[in-house]
Amino acid sequence: MSNTENKDKNLVAKEKTEVTGPAEQTRPGRMYVPEVDIFEKDADIVLLADMPGVAAEDLEIDLRDNVLTITGDVQAQEKEGQVYMIREYGTGRYYRRFTLSNDIDQSKIQASLKNGVMRLVLPKVEKAKPRKIEVQAA
């Protein structure tokens, strides 16, 4: 099998995963788990979450007791007399939680949303950042 064929098999689009669990929902509609990519660098950890259809005003990021909760609502776009032929994403709510370690400087977390991708930058505390120790000649 060639590398091109192998790469094409790795680029398979996945459908959204609907959240199902033992708890009853207090809001009507579907709930989805956003797909995320997490990258670690020396100074921070960057989290990218796919949340198509979520506007900045409908995105909520809550941090409590070292638990980061991301919630985003996709509002219905239907207009009177309009019928969709195809829709790229469904309406509902995105929901995902992460437990943060003590290596994250929680007071400096930053978030942005552009083209359906939420970018969350989790800076590391100074003690967790790698550094070189200078050796003194005796």
N, CA, C and O atoms as a GROMACS GRO file, in nm:
protein
  552
    1MET      N    1   0.085  -0.117   0.000
    1MET     CA    2   0.000   0.000   0.000
    1MET      C    3   0.090   0.124   0.000
    1MET      O    4   0.186   0.131   0.077
    2SER      N    5   0.060   0.220  -0.085
    2SER     CA    6   0.143   0.340  -0.094
    2SER      C    7   0.111   0.435   0.021
    2SER      O    8   0.008   0.422   0.087
    3ASN      N    9   0.202   0.531   0.044
    3ASN     CA   10   0.180   0.630   0.148
    3ASN      C   11   0.056   0.714   0.120
    3ASN      O   12  -0.015   0.753   0.212
    4THR      N   13   0.031   0.743  -0.008
    4THR     CA   14  -0.087   0.823  -0.044
    4THR      C   15  -0.214   0.750  -0.004
    4THR      O   16  -0.305   0.810   0.053
    5GLU      N   17  -0.221   0.620  -0.036
    5GLU     CA   18  -0.340   0.543   0.001
    5GLU      C   19  -0.355   0.536   0.152
    5GLU      O   20  -0.467   0.547   0.203
    6ASN      N   21  -0.246   0.519   0.226
    6ASN     CA   22  -0.249   0.513   0.371
    6ASN      C   23  -0.294   0.646   0.429
    6ASN      O   24  -0.375   0.648   0.522
    7LYS      N   25  -0.245   0.758   0.375
    7LYS     CA   26  -0.286   0.889   0.424
    7LYS      C   27  -0.434   0.911   0.404
    7LYS      O   28  -0.503   0.964   0.492
    8ASP      N   29  -0.486   0.870   0.286
    8ASP     CA   30  -0.628   0.888   0.258
    8ASP      C   31  -0.715   0.811   0.356
    8ASP      O   32  -0.822   0.859   0.393
    9LYS      N   33  -0.671   0.694   0.401
    9LYS     CA   34  -0.747   0.617   0.498
    9LYS      C   35  -0.747   0.685   0.635
    9LYS      O   36  -0.840   0.668   0.713
   10ASN      N   37  -0.642   0.762   0.664
   10ASN     CA   38  -0.634   0.832   0.792
   10ASN      C   39  -0.718   0.958   0.794
   10ASN      O   40  -0.744   1.013   0.901
   11LEU      N   41  -0.762   1.005   0.678
   11LEU     CA   42  -0.837   1.129   0.669
   11LEU      C   43  -0.986   1.102   0.651
   11LEU      O   44  -1.048   1.153   0.558
   12VAL      N   45  -1.041   1.023   0.738
   12VAL     CA   46  -1.182   0.989   0.731
   12VAL      C   47  -1.260   1.082   0.824
   12VAL      O   48  -1.230   1.091   0.943
   13ALA      N   49  -1.359   1.149   0.769
   13ALA     CA   50  -1.442   1.239   0.849
   13ALA      C   51  -1.527   1.158   0.946
   13ALA      O   52  -1.584   1.055   0.908
   14LYS      N   53  -1.535   1.204   1.069
   14LYS     CA   54  -1.616   1.136   1.171
   14LYS      C   55  -1.741   1.218   1.198
   14LYS      O   56  -1.740   1.341   1.196
   15GLU      N   57  -1.848   1.148   1.223
   15GLU     CA   58  -1.972   1.214   1.261
   15GLU      C   59  -1.961   1.262   1.406
   15GLU      O   60  -1.880   1.211   1.483
   16LYS      N   61  -2.041   1.362   1.441
   16LYS     CA   62  -2.042   1.409   1.580
   16LYS      C   63  -2.087   1.297   1.672
   16LYS      O   64  -2.171   1.214   1.635
   17THR      N   65  -2.030   1.295   1.791
   17THR     CA   66  -2.066   1.195   1.890
   17THR      C   67  -2.169   1.256   1.985
   17THR      O   68  -2.143   1.358   2.049
   18GLU      N   69  -2.284   1.194   1.993
   18GLU     CA   70  -2.388   1.244   2.082
   18GLU      C   71  -2.363   1.189   2.222
   18GLU      O   72  -2.332   1.071   2.239
   19VAL      N   73  -2.378   1.275   2.321
   19VAL     CA   74  -2.357   1.235   2.460
   19VAL      C   75  -2.479   1.158   2.507
   19VAL      O   76  -2.593   1.202   2.493
   20THR      N   77  -2.453   1.042   2.563
   20THR     CA   78  -2.560   0.967   2.628
   20THR      C   79  -2.508   0.927   2.765
   20THR      O   80  -2.392   0.887   2.778
   21GLY      N   81  -2.589   0.936   2.863
   21GLY     CA   82  -2.545   0.902   2.998
   21GLY      C   83  -2.662   0.874   3.088
   21GLY      O   84  -2.778   0.887   3.047
   22PRO      N   85  -2.633   0.837   3.210
   22PRO     CA   86  -2.740   0.801   3.303
   22PRO      C   87  -2.818   0.922   3.355
   22PRO      O   88  -2.930   0.906   3.403
   23ALA      N   89  -2.761   1.042   3.344
   23ALA     CA   90  -2.828   1.160   3.399
   23ALA      C   91  -2.934   1.212   3.302
   23ALA      O   92  -2.917   1.204   3.180
   24GLU      N   93  -3.041   1.264   3.356
   24GLU     CA   94  -3.145   1.325   3.275
   24GLU      C   95  -3.103   1.466   3.237
   24GLU      O   96  -3.046   1.538   3.319
   25GLN      N   97  -3.130   1.506   3.113
   25GLN     CA   98  -3.100   1.641   3.067
   25GLN      C   99  -3.212   1.734   3.110
   25GLN      O  100  -3.330   1.696   3.109
   26THR      N  101  -3.176   1.855   3.147
   26THR     CA  102  -3.276   1.954   3.187
   26THR      C  103  -3.314   2.044   3.071
   26THR      O  104  -3.404   2.127   3.084
   27ARG      N  105  -3.246   2.030   2.959
   27ARG     CA  106  -3.276   2.108   2.840
   27ARG      C  107  -3.310   2.014   2.725
   27ARG      O  108  -3.249   1.908   2.712
   28PRO      N  109  -3.408   2.051   2.643
   28PRO     CA  110  -3.439   1.966   2.528
   28PRO      C  111  -3.330   1.976   2.422
   28PRO      O  112  -3.256   2.075   2.417
   29GLY      N  113  -3.320   1.875   2.338
   29GLY     CA  114  -3.224   1.879   2.228
   29GLY      C  115  -3.109   1.784   2.249
   29GLY      O  116  -3.096   1.719   2.353
   30ARG      N  117  -3.025   1.777   2.148
   30ARG     CA  118  -2.911   1.686   2.151
   30ARG      C  119  -2.790   1.751   2.217
   30ARG      O  120  -2.776   1.874   2.219
   31MET      N  121  -2.704   1.666   2.271
   31MET     CA  122  -2.580   1.712   2.331
   31MET      C  123  -2.466   1.636   2.265
   31MET      O  124  -2.472   1.514   2.250
   32TYR      N  125  -2.361   1.710   2.223
   32TYR     CA  126  -2.249   1.652   2.152
   32TYR      C  127  -2.119   1.671   2.228
   32TYR      O  128  -2.106   1.764   2.308
   33VAL      N  129  -2.023   1.582   2.204
   33VAL     CA  130  -1.888   1.594   2.259
   33VAL      C  131  -1.801   1.653   2.148
   33VAL      O  132  -1.784   1.590   2.044
   34PRO      N  133  -1.744   1.773   2.169
   34PRO     CA  134  -1.660   1.829   2.063
   34PRO      C  135  -1.529   1.752   2.049
   34PRO      O  136  -1.469   1.712   2.149
   35GLU      N  137  -1.486   1.731   1.926
   35GLU     CA  138  -1.356   1.669   1.901
   35GLU      C  139  -1.249   1.771   1.939
   35GLU      O  140  -1.264   1.889   1.910
   36VAL      N  141  -1.141   1.727   2.003
   36VAL     CA  142  -1.035   1.818   2.045
   36VAL      C  143  -0.898   1.767   2.003
   36VAL      O  144  -0.875   1.647   1.991
   37ASP      N  145  -0.809   1.861   1.980
   37ASP     CA  146  -0.667   1.834   1.961
   37ASP      C  147  -0.596   1.907   2.074
   37ASP      O  148  -0.629   2.022   2.103
   38ILE      N  149  -0.498   1.842   2.137
   38ILE     CA  150  -0.425   1.902   2.248
   38ILE      C  151  -0.277   1.897   2.215
   38ILE      O  152  -0.223   1.790   2.184
   39PHE      N  153  -0.211   2.013   2.222
   39PHE     CA  154  -0.069   2.024   2.194
   39PHE      C  155   0.002   2.078   2.316
   39PHE      O  156  -0.043   2.175   2.378
   40GLU      N  157   0.113   2.017   2.353
   40GLU     CA  158   0.192   2.067   2.466
   40GLU      C  159   0.320   2.130   2.415
   40GLU      O  160   0.394   2.070   2.336
   41LYS      N  161   0.345   2.251   2.461
   41LYS     CA  162   0.469   2.322   2.430
   41LYS      C  163   0.540   2.350   2.563
   41LYS      O  164   0.487   2.319   2.669
   42ASP      N  165   0.659   2.408   2.556
   42ASP     CA  166   0.734   2.436   2.679
   42ASP      C  167   0.657   2.527   2.774
   42ASP      O  168   0.656   2.502   2.895
   43ALA      N  169   0.594   2.631   2.722
   43ALA     CA  170   0.532   2.733   2.806
   43ALA      C  171   0.384   2.711   2.833
   43ALA      O  172   0.330   2.766   2.929
   44ASP      N  173   0.317   2.630   2.749
   44ASP     CA  174   0.173   2.614   2.766
   44ASP      C  175   0.121   2.488   2.700
   44ASP      O  176   0.194   2.415   2.633
   45ILE      N  177  -0.008   2.465   2.720
   45ILE     CA  178  -0.081   2.358   2.653
   45ILE      C  179  -0.191   2.425   2.574
   45ILE      O  180  -0.263   2.510   2.626
   46VAL      N  181  -0.205   2.388   2.448
   46VAL     CA  182  -0.307   2.448   2.361
   46VAL      C  183  -0.410   2.340   2.328
   46VAL      O  184  -0.376   2.230   2.287
   47LEU      N  185  -0.536   2.375   2.349
   47LEU     CA  186  -0.647   2.285   2.321
   47LEU      C  187  -0.731   2.347   2.210
   47LEU      O  188  -0.773   2.462   2.220
   48LEU      N  189  -0.755   2.271   2.102
   48LEU     CA  190  -0.839   2.315   1.991
   48LEU      C  191  -0.963   2.226   1.990
   48LEU      O  192  -0.951   2.104   1.981
   49ALA      N  193  -1.081   2.286   1.997
   49ALA     CA  194  -1.206   2.210   1.999
   49ALA      C  195  -1.291   2.249   1.880
   49ALA      O  196  -1.315   2.368   1.856
   50ASP      N  197  -1.338   2.150   1.803
   50ASP     CA  198  -1.426   2.174   1.689
   50ASP      C  199  -1.569   2.191   1.739
   50ASP      O  200  -1.629   2.099   1.793
   51MET      N  201  -1.621   2.313   1.720
   51MET     CA  202  -1.757   2.345   1.765
   51MET      C  203  -1.830   2.425   1.657
   51MET      O  204  -1.865   2.541   1.679
   52PRO      N  205  -1.853   2.363   1.538
   52PRO     CA  206  -1.917   2.437   1.429
   52PRO      C  207  -2.057   2.484   1.466
   52PRO      O  208  -2.135   2.412   1.528
   53GLY      N  209  -2.087   2.606   1.426
   53GLY     CA  210  -2.219   2.663   1.451
   53GLY      C  211  -2.232   2.735   1.583
   53GLY      O  212  -2.336   2.797   1.608
   54VAL      N  213  -2.130   2.731   1.668
   54VAL     CA  214  -2.135   2.800   1.797
   54VAL      C  215  -2.082   2.941   1.780
   54VAL      O  216  -1.974   2.961   1.726
   55ALA      N  217  -2.159   3.039   1.826
   55ALA     CA  218  -2.116   3.179   1.824
   55ALA      C  219  -2.048   3.209   1.958
   55ALA      O  220  -2.073   3.141   2.058
   56ALA      N  221  -1.963   3.312   1.959
   56ALA     CA  222  -1.888   3.347   2.081
   56ALA      C  223  -1.982   3.374   2.198
   56ALA      O  224  -1.951   3.338   2.312
   57GLU      N  225  -2.094   3.436   2.172
   57GLU     CA  226  -2.188   3.467   2.281
   57GLU      C  227  -2.260   3.343   2.333
   57GLU      O  228  -2.321   3.348   2.440
   58ASP      N  229  -2.253   3.232   2.260
   58ASP     CA  230  -2.316   3.107   2.303
   58ASP      C  231  -2.215   3.006   2.357
   58ASP      O  232  -2.248   2.889   2.379
   59LEU      N  233  -2.090   3.051   2.378
   59LEU     CA  234  -1.984   2.966   2.430
   59LEU      C  235  -1.956   3.003   2.575
   59LEU      O  236  -1.938   3.120   2.608
   60GLU      N  237  -1.953   2.902   2.661
   60GLU     CA  238  -1.925   2.926   2.803
   60GLU      C  239  -1.813   2.834   2.848
   60GLU      O  240  -1.816   2.713   2.824
   61ILE      N  241  -1.714   2.893   2.914
   61ILE     CA  242  -1.601   2.816   2.969
   61ILE      C  243  -1.599   2.843   3.118
   61ILE      O  244  -1.582   2.958   3.161
   62ASP      N  245  -1.616   2.739   3.196
   62ASP     CA  246  -1.626   2.753   3.340
   62ASP      C  247  -1.510   2.677   3.406
   62ASP      O  248  -1.480   2.564   3.368
   63LEU      N  249  -1.447   2.741   3.502
   63LEU     CA  250  -1.336   2.678   3.576
   63LEU      C  251  -1.371   2.678   3.724
   63LEU      O  252  -1.385   2.784   3.786
   64ARG      N  253  -1.383   2.558   3.780
   64ARG     CA  254  -1.420   2.543   3.920
   64ARG      C  255  -1.353   2.419   3.976
   64ARG      O  256  -1.366   2.310   3.920
   65ASP      N  257  -1.282   2.434   4.087
   65ASP     CA  258  -1.218   2.320   4.155
   65ASP      C  259  -1.132   2.237   4.060
   65ASP      O  260  -1.140   2.114   4.059
   66ASN      N  261  -1.050   2.304   3.980
   66ASN     CA  262  -0.959   2.242   3.884
   66ASN      C  263  -1.030   2.166   3.772
   66ASN      O  264  -0.967   2.087   3.702
   67VAL      N  265  -1.159   2.189   3.753
   67VAL     CA  266  -1.234   2.126   3.644
   67VAL      C  267  -1.276   2.235   3.546
   67VAL      O  268  -1.346   2.330   3.582
   68LEU      N  269  -1.233   2.218   3.421
   68LEU     CA  270  -1.264   2.312   3.314
   68LEU      C  271  -1.381   2.253   3.235
   68LEU      O  272  -1.370   2.143   3.181
   69THR      N  273  -1.492   2.326   3.227
   69THR     CA  274  -1.610   2.280   3.157
   69THR      C  275  -1.636   2.371   3.038
   69THR      O  276  -1.643   2.493   3.053
   70ILE      N  277  -1.650   2.312   2.920
   70ILE     CA  278  -1.676   2.386   2.797
   70ILE      C  279  -1.818   2.352   2.752
   70ILE      O  280  -1.853   2.235   2.738
   71THR      N  281  -1.900   2.455   2.731
   71THR     CA  282  -2.037   2.438   2.686
   71THR      C  283  -2.063   2.536   2.573
   71THR      O  284  -2.033   2.655   2.586
   72GLY      N  285  -2.116   2.489   2.464
   72GLY     CA  286  -2.148   2.577   2.351
   72GLY      C  287  -2.279   2.537   2.288
   72GLY      O  288  -2.303   2.419   2.263
   73ASP      N  289  -2.365   2.634   2.263
   73ASP     CA  290  -2.496   2.608   2.204
   73ASP      C  291  -2.497   2.646   2.056
   73ASP      O  292  -2.450   2.753   2.018
   74VAL      N  293  -2.551   2.557   1.974
   74VAL     CA  294  -2.572   2.584   1.832
   74VAL      C  295  -2.718   2.625   1.818
   74VAL      O  296  -2.808   2.545   1.844
   75GLN      N  297  -2.740   2.748   1.776
   75GLN     CA  298  -2.876   2.799   1.761
   75GLN      C  299  -2.933   2.757   1.626
   75GLN      O  300  -2.860   2.750   1.527
   76ALA      N  301  -3.062   2.728   1.622
   76ALA     CA  302  -3.129   2.691   1.497
   76ALA      C  303  -3.125   2.810   1.402
   76ALA      O  304  -3.148   2.923   1.443
   77GLN      N  305  -3.098   2.783   1.275
   77GLN     CA  306  -3.086   2.888   1.175
   77GLN      C  307  -3.206   2.892   1.080
   77GLN      O  308  -3.205   2.964   0.980
   78GLU      N  309  -3.310   2.814   1.111
   78GLU     CA  310  -3.425   2.808   1.021
   78GLU      C  311  -3.496   2.942   1.014
   78GLU      O  312  -3.512   3.014   1.113
   79LYS      N  313  -3.539   2.973   0.892
   79LYS     CA  314  -3.620   3.092   0.869
   79LYS      C  315  -3.751   3.046   0.809
   79LYS      O  316  -3.758   2.941   0.746
   80GLU      N  317  -3.856   3.126   0.828
   80GLU     CA  318  -3.988   3.089   0.782
   80GLU      C  319  -3.988   3.065   0.631
   80GLU      O  320  -3.940   3.148   0.554
   81GLY      N  321  -4.042   2.951   0.590
   81GLY     CA  322  -4.051   2.918   0.449
   81GLY      C  323  -3.923   2.863   0.389
   81GLY      O  324  -3.918   2.836   0.269
   82GLN      N  325  -3.821   2.846   0.470
   82GLN     CA  326  -3.692   2.797   0.420
   82GLN      C  327  -3.676   2.650   0.453
   82GLN      O  328  -3.703   2.607   0.566
   83VAL      N  329  -3.633   2.572   0.355
   83VAL     CA  330  -3.610   2.429   0.375
   83VAL      C  331  -3.466   2.400   0.335
   83VAL      O  332  -3.422   2.438   0.226
   84TYR      N  333  -3.391   2.334   0.423
   84TYR     CA  334  -3.252   2.302   0.395
   84TYR      C  335  -3.242   2.179   0.306
   84TYR      O  336  -3.312   2.080   0.328
   85MET      N  337  -3.155   2.187   0.207
   85MET     CA  338  -3.124   2.072   0.123
   85MET      C  339  -3.020   1.984   0.193
   85MET      O  340  -3.028   1.862   0.191
   86ILE      N  341  -2.923   2.050   0.256
   86ILE     CA  342  -2.817   1.981   0.330
   86ILE      C  343  -2.772   2.073   0.443
   86ILE      O  344  -2.771   2.195   0.428
   87ARG      N  345  -2.735   2.013   0.554
   87ARG     CA  346  -2.689   2.090   0.668
   87ARG      C  347  -2.561   2.024   0.719
   87ARG      O  348  -2.558   1.903   0.741
   88GLU      N  349  -2.455   2.104   0.738
   88GLU     CA  350  -2.326   2.050   0.777
   88GLU      C  351  -2.320   2.010   0.924
   88GLU      O  352  -2.240   1.924   0.960
   89TYR      N  353  -2.402   2.069   1.007
   89TYR     CA  354  -2.401   2.038   1.150
   89TYR      C  355  -2.542   2.051   1.205
   89TYR      O  356  -2.624   2.126   1.153
   90GLY      N  357  -2.568   1.977   1.313
   90GLY     CA  358  -2.699   1.982   1.374
   90GLY      C  359  -2.705   2.083   1.487
   90GLY      O  360  -2.602   2.129   1.536
   91THR      N  361  -2.824   2.117   1.527
   91THR     CA  362  -2.840   2.206   1.641
   91THR      C  363  -2.834   2.124   1.768
   91THR      O  364  -2.862   2.004   1.768
   92GLY      N  365  -2.796   2.189   1.875
   92GLY     CA  366  -2.783   2.121   2.003
   92GLY      C  367  -2.679   2.190   2.089
   92GLY      O  368  -2.653   2.309   2.073
   93ARG      N  369  -2.620   2.115   2.178
   93ARG     CA  370  -2.524   2.169   2.273
   93ARG      C  371  -2.398   2.084   2.274
   93ARG      O  372  -2.405   1.961   2.276
   94TYR      N  373  -2.285   2.152   2.272
   94TYR     CA  374  -2.155   2.086   2.290
   94TYR      C  375  -2.120   2.091   2.439
   94TYR      O  376  -2.146   2.190   2.507
   95TYR      N  377  -2.062   1.981   2.487
   95TYR     CA  378  -2.028   1.975   2.630
   95TYR      C  379  -1.906   1.886   2.648
   95TYR      O  380  -1.902   1.772   2.600
   96ARG      N  381  -1.805   1.938   2.719
   96ARG     CA  382  -1.686   1.857   2.750
   96ARG      C  383  -1.620   1.912   2.875
   96ARG      O  384  -1.621   2.033   2.898
   97ARG      N  385  -1.564   1.822   2.956
   97ARG     CA  386  -1.497   1.860   3.081
   97ARG      C  387  -1.355   1.805   3.083
   97ARG      O  388  -1.326   1.698   3.030
   98PHE      N  389  -1.266   1.884   3.148
   98PHE     CA  390  -1.127   1.845   3.164
   98PHE      C  391  -1.085   1.874   3.308
   98PHE      O  392  -1.122   1.977   3.364
   99THR      N  393  -1.008   1.785   3.366
   99THR     CA  394  -0.952   1.810   3.499
   99THR      C  395  -0.810   1.862   3.478
   99THR      O  396  -0.728   1.798   3.411
  100LEU      N  397  -0.782   1.980   3.535
  100LEU     CA  398  -0.652   2.043   3.518
  100LEU      C  399  -0.557   2.006   3.630
  100LEU      O  400  -0.598   1.988   3.745
  101SER      N  401  -0.430   1.993   3.596
  101SER     CA  402  -0.330   1.964   3.698
  101SER      C  403  -0.284   2.095   3.762
  101SER      O  404  -0.322   2.203   3.717
  102ASN      N  405  -0.204   2.084   3.864
  102ASN     CA  406  -0.150   2.204   3.931
  102ASN      C  407  -0.041   2.270   3.849
  102ASN      O  408   0.009   2.375   3.888
  103ASP      N  409  -0.003   2.212   3.736
  103ASP     CA  410   0.098   2.270   3.649
  103ASP      C  411   0.042   2.383   3.562
  103ASP      O  412   0.118   2.451   3.493
  104ILE      N  413  -0.090   2.405   3.564
  104ILE     CA  414  -0.154   2.509   3.483
  104ILE      C  415  -0.176   2.634   3.567
  104ILE      O  416  -0.227   2.627   3.679
  105ASP      N  417  -0.134   2.749   3.512
  105ASP     CA  418  -0.158   2.878   3.577
  105ASP      C  419  -0.299   2.923   3.540
  105ASP      O  420  -0.320   2.987   3.437
  106GLN      N  421  -0.396   2.888   3.624
  106GLN     CA  422  -0.537   2.907   3.592
  106GLN      C  423  -0.576   3.054   3.576
  106GLN      O  424  -0.675   3.084   3.508
  107SER      N  425  -0.502   3.146   3.635
  107SER     CA  426  -0.536   3.288   3.625
  107SER      C  427  -0.500   3.346   3.488
  107SER      O  428  -0.542   3.458   3.456
  108LYS      N  429  -0.423   3.273   3.407
  108LYS     CA  430  -0.378   3.325   3.278
  108LYS      C  431  -0.436   3.249   3.158
  108LYS      O  432  -0.386   3.264   3.047
  109ILE      N  433  -0.538   3.168   3.179
  109ILE     CA  434  -0.599   3.092   3.069
  109ILE      C  435  -0.667   3.190   2.973
  109ILE      O  436  -0.734   3.284   3.015
  110GLN      N  437  -0.648   3.167   2.843
  110GLN     CA  438  -0.708   3.252   2.739
  110GLN      C  439  -0.788   3.165   2.643
  110GLN      O  440  -0.753   3.050   2.617
  111ALA      N  441  -0.897   3.221   2.590
  111ALA     CA  442  -0.981   3.148   2.495
  111ALA      C  443  -1.021   3.238   2.379
  111ALA      O  444  -1.040   3.358   2.396
  112SER      N  445  -1.033   3.177   2.261
  112SER     CA  446  -1.083   3.248   2.144
  112SER      C  447  -1.163   3.150   2.059
  112SER      O  448  -1.148   3.028   2.071
  113LEU      N  449  -1.249   3.205   1.973
  113LEU     CA  450  -1.332   3.123   1.886
  113LEU      C  451  -1.329   3.185   1.747
  113LEU      O  452  -1.360   3.303   1.730
  114LYS      N  453  -1.290   3.103   1.648
  114LYS     CA  454  -1.284   3.152   1.510
  114LYS      C  455  -1.322   3.038   1.416
  114LYS      O  456  -1.264   2.930   1.421
  115ASN      N  457  -1.420   3.064   1.330
  115ASN     CA  458  -1.463   2.967   1.228
  115ASN      C  459  -1.498   2.831   1.288
  115ASN      O  460  -1.466   2.727   1.230
  116GLY      N  461  -1.564   2.830   1.402
  116GLY     CA  462  -1.609   2.706   1.463
  116GLY      C  463  -1.504   2.629   1.539
  116GLY      O  464  -1.528   2.517   1.583
  117VAL      N  465  -1.384   2.690   1.556
  117VAL     CA  466  -1.278   2.625   1.633
  117VAL      C  467  -1.246   2.710   1.754
  117VAL      O  468  -1.205   2.826   1.742
  118MET      N  469  -1.263   2.651   1.873
  118MET     CA  470  -1.228   2.720   1.995
  118MET      C  471  -1.083   2.689   2.028
  118MET      O  472  -1.042   2.573   2.027
  119ARG      N  473  -1.006   2.793   2.057
  119ARG     CA  474  -0.865   2.778   2.095
  119ARG      C  475  -0.852   2.818   2.241
  119ARG      O  476  -0.887   2.930   2.280
  120LEU      N  477  -0.802   2.727   2.321
  120LEU     CA  478  -0.784   2.750   2.463
  120LEU      C  479  -0.636   2.735   2.494
  120LEU      O  480  -0.577   2.630   2.469
  121VAL      N  481  -0.575   2.840   2.549
  121VAL     CA  482  -0.433   2.837   2.585
  121VAL      C  483  -0.423   2.826   2.736
  121VAL      O  484  -0.472   2.912   2.810
  122LEU      N  485  -0.360   2.718   2.781
  122LEU     CA  486  -0.344   2.690   2.923
  122LEU      C  487  -0.197   2.707   2.958
  122LEU      O  488  -0.118   2.614   2.940
  123PRO      N  489  -0.158   2.825   3.008
  123PRO     CA  490  -0.016   2.849   3.041
  123PRO      C  491   0.028   2.765   3.161
  123PRO      O  492  -0.048   2.741   3.254
  124LYS      N  493   0.154   2.721   3.154
  124LYS     CA  494   0.209   2.645   3.266
  124LYS      C  495   0.263   2.741   3.372
  124LYS      O  496   0.305   2.852   3.341
  125VAL      N  497   0.262   2.697   3.497
  125VAL     CA  498   0.322   2.776   3.604
  125VAL      C  499   0.473   2.772   3.586
  125VAL      O  500   0.526   2.681   3.521
  126GLU      N  501   0.542   2.868   3.641
  126GLU     CA  502   0.687   2.880   3.621
  126GLU      C  503   0.762   2.752   3.659
  126GLU      O  504   0.853   2.710   3.588
  127LYS      N  505   0.726   2.689   3.769
  127LYS     CA  506   0.799   2.570   3.814
  127LYS      C  507   0.783   2.452   3.718
  127LYS      O  508   0.866   2.362   3.718
  128ALA      N  509   0.678   2.451   3.636
  128ALA     CA  510   0.654   2.340   3.544
  128ALA      C  511   0.722   2.361   3.409
  128ALA      O  512   0.732   2.267   3.330
  129LYS      N  513   0.769   2.481   3.381
  129LYS     CA  514   0.835   2.509   3.253
  129LYS      C  515   0.976   2.452   3.254
  129LYS      O  516   1.049   2.468   3.352
  130PRO      N  517   1.014   2.387   3.145
  130PRO     CA  518   1.151   2.334   3.141
  130PRO      C  519   1.252   2.449   3.133
  130PRO      O  520   1.225   2.553   3.074
  131ARG      N  521   1.366   2.428   3.193
  131ARG     CA  522   1.471   2.530   3.188
  131ARG      C  523   1.606   2.462   3.198
  131ARG      O  524   1.617   2.349   3.244
  132LYS      N  525   1.708   2.536   3.153
  132LYS     CA  526   1.844   2.486   3.163
  132LYS      C  527   1.908   2.545   3.287
  132LYS      O  528   1.886   2.662   3.320
  133ILE      N  529   1.986   2.465   3.354
  133ILE     CA  530   2.054   2.512   3.474
  133ILE      C  531   2.202   2.533   3.437
  133ILE      O  532   2.271   2.444   3.388
  134GLU      N  533   2.245   2.653   3.464
  134GLU     CA  534   2.383   2.688   3.431
  134GLU      C  535   2.476   2.623   3.532
  134GLU      O  536   2.451   2.626   3.653
  135VAL      N  537   2.584   2.565   3.481
  135VAL     CA  538   2.685   2.500   3.566
  135VAL      C  539   2.800   2.597   3.586
  135VAL      O  540   2.857   2.647   3.489
  136GLN      N  541   2.834   2.623   3.711
  136GLN     CA  542   2.945   2.713   3.743
  136GLN      C  543   3.073   2.634   3.756
  136GLN      O  544   3.075   2.526   3.816
  137ALA      N  545   3.180   2.686   3.700
  137ALA     CA  546   3.310   2.622   3.716
  137ALA      C  547   3.364   2.652   3.855
  137ALA      O  548   3.363   2.767   3.898
  138ALA      N  549   3.409   2.551   3.926
  138ALA     CA  550   3.454   2.571   4.063
  138ALA      C  551   3.602   2.601   4.069
  138ALA      O  552   3.656   2.621   4.177
   0.00000   0.00000   0.00000
